[in-house]
């Protein structure tokens, strides 16, 4: 996925799920910034490399530490797991050059990404209410 999904849509969906503007921006920024964390490439971006497991682990860390950063990472890995599907990391750009383009993916995949993102945000929301 690209910045439009990882930052812009994530921020929009976080606000819709009740997060403050500041929280939504922190979550979205972390979601987008995750692409620059080289030590997680390609493992946390592809289903066959464990993206779903990373998403679960980051989600647990987000709750444990009440961390928007870890919540953004959990969302990023989930979005990529859905967006990239079962494509191997060494073939995704060559075989599917538009794989990270929101405009090019199917409407069914778009719905799945939005639903999964909002589900993560909804599950975490009570944790982020404390002390807000």
N, C-alpha and C positions, 0 to 999 in steps of 0.2 A: 504494500500500500504506500501511498505517497503522503506528502504534508497535508493535503486537503483532508484526507481521512484521519491520519494520526493526530493532527492538531485541530484543524477547523471543525470537523464533524464531532470529534471526541469532546471538544469544548462545548459545542452546542448541545450534545446529548447529556453531558454532565449537568449543565444548567437546567435542562428539562427534567432531570431526575432530582432536582432540588439543591444541588451544590451551589455555593456562593460563586460569584464571579471570580474571586481570588482562588478559591479551591479548584474551580473548573480550569482556570488558566494553568495552575500548577500541574494538574493531572494531564492536561493536553500537552504542555511543554515537555513533561517527562515522557509521555507517549511518543512524541516526535523525536526527542533526543535519543531515545533508545536505539535508533538506527545507527548512531555514531559510537555505540559501545562495542568496539571491535572484539572484545573477549567473548561476546555472545554470538558472534557470527560463525557459522550459519545456524548453530544449534537452536537458538531461541526463535528463529524466524520460519522454520519449516516443520510441518507435522511429523515427517519421517525422522527428523532429528530431535524431536522432543518438545516442540513449541507448546503443546497442550500441558505438558508437565511443568514447564517453566511458568506458564500462565498461572497454574494452580499454586506453585510455590511463591511467586511474587504476590499473588492475592493474599495468601496467608501472612506474608511479611507485612503487607499493607495494613492488614487488620491488627497484627501484633504491635506494630510501631505507629499506627495511625499515620501512615505515610502516603501522601499524594504521589510521591515519586514512585514507590513500589506499585501503587494502584495504576499509574500510567504505564509502567512496565508490564503489568498483568494484562492490561487492555491491549497494548501493542502486540504482545505475543499471541493473544487470542485472535486479534484481527488478522495477523499474518498467517496463522494456522488455517483460518478459514479462506483467506484470500489466495494463498499459495497452494492450498490443498495438498495433494500427495506428490507434487512435483519435486524432484530432487534439486537441491540447491545448485548443483553444478550444471543444470540444464535450464533453469527457469528463465534467464534472460535471453538465451539463444533460441529456445523453442517458443517462449511466450513473452515477447518483448514488451507487451502492454499489460503484463500481469499486475503491475502495481498502479495502474490507472483506473481510478474510480469510474471514469466515463466509459471505459472499455469492458468492464466486467458485467456479468449478467445481473438482471434485477433480482433474481433469487439469491445470488451471492451477496448483493448489497443488503437485502433484508436480513440475511443471516448475520452479517457483520454488525448491523445496527442492533439487532435483537441481542446478540451476545454481549456487545459493549454495554448496552443499557442494563442487561441482567447483572453484569459485574458491578456496575455503578449502583444499582438498586440494592444488591446484597451488602455492599460496603457502606452504604449511606448512614445507617444508624451509628456506626463506629465514628463517623466524621462529624456527627452532631455534637458530641461531647466537647464542651469548651469553646464552641464556635462563637 
